[in-house]
Amino acid sequence: AVSAAKDYTIQQKDAFQRKIHSELEEVQTRIVQLREQAKHASGEARTDTLKAIGELENKKALAEKRLQAIHSATASSWEQAKMKTAVAMDDLRDSLTRTLSRFPSR
């Protein structure tokens, strides 16, 4: 029973890591797109966009750090590591949504 629970936890951990990693790659793609849009913006709009991009990159770095903590998480610390990563990802998603809402859809 202990082995089965451990295997299940490892499967959960792997699936969660893959999901978050994929989402982080998507965020990076969006950041690149935002940088491109910022090149075409002028004055204050460019400054605001670059500031928002900087915040996104900081939040993405924190989420990546939390994701790395999952790699070394034990079965007992996995839930806490997962929760911290989920909170960091929620914050990152919210910031990305706010930043993207500043631009007209293309």
N, C-alpha and C positions, 0 to 999 in steps of 0.2 A: 504493500500500500504506500509506503514511504517512497519507494522507487517510482511508482506510477505518478504520485503527486509531484515529485521532482521533475519527471519527464514532462508533465503537463505544464509546470511552471516554466521550464526551458522553452517549450513550444510557444507559450504565451509571450515570453520575453522576446523570442526571435521574431514573431509576428509583429509585435509592437515596434521593435527596432526597425524592421523593414518599412512599416507604415510611416513612421516618423522620418526616417531617412529619405523616403520618397517625397514626403511633404516638404522637407528642407530643400531638396533639389528643385522642387517647383517654386519655392519662395526665391531661391537664387536666380532662377530664370526670370521671375517677375522683377527682381532688383535690377538685373541687366536691362530689362525693358524700360524700367523707370529711369535708369541712368541715360539711356538713349533719348527718352522724352525730355529729360532735363537739359540735354544739349540744345534742344530746340526752344526751350523756354527762355524768357528774358527776365533780367532784373530780380525782383522780389520773388517771382514764381520759381525761378531757378534756385535761388537761395533756400526757399522753403522746401522745395523738392529734395535738394541735396541734404538738408537737415533731416528730413523724414527718412531718406535712404540710410543715413548714418544711424538713426535710431533703429531702423529695421535690421541693419547689419549687426548692431550690438545685441539686439534681442535674438537674432538668429545664432550668434556666437554663444549666447547663454543656453539656448535650446540644444545646440550641438554639445556643449559641455555637459548638460544634463543627460543627453543621450549616451555620452561616453561613460557616465557614471553607471548606467544600466549594464554596460559590458562587464563591469566588475562587481555588479550587485550579486549578493548571495540570495538564496531562496527567501531568507527572512528579511532582507533589505530591499528586495525587488519591488514590493508594493509602494514603499516610500519613494524609491527612485522613479517609479512609474508616475506617481502622483506629481512629483516635482517637475518631471518632463512634460506632463500634460498641462500643468499650469503655465510653464514657459511657452509651450506651443500655443495655448489659448491667447496669451499676451501677444505673441508674434502674429497670429492670425488676425487679431483685432487691429493691430497696428497696420498690417498690410491692407486690410479692408478700408481703414480710414485713409491711408495714403492713396490707394487706388481710386477712392471716391472723389478725389480732387481733380481727376482727369476725365475728360469726356471719353466715352468708349470708342474704340476704333473698330 
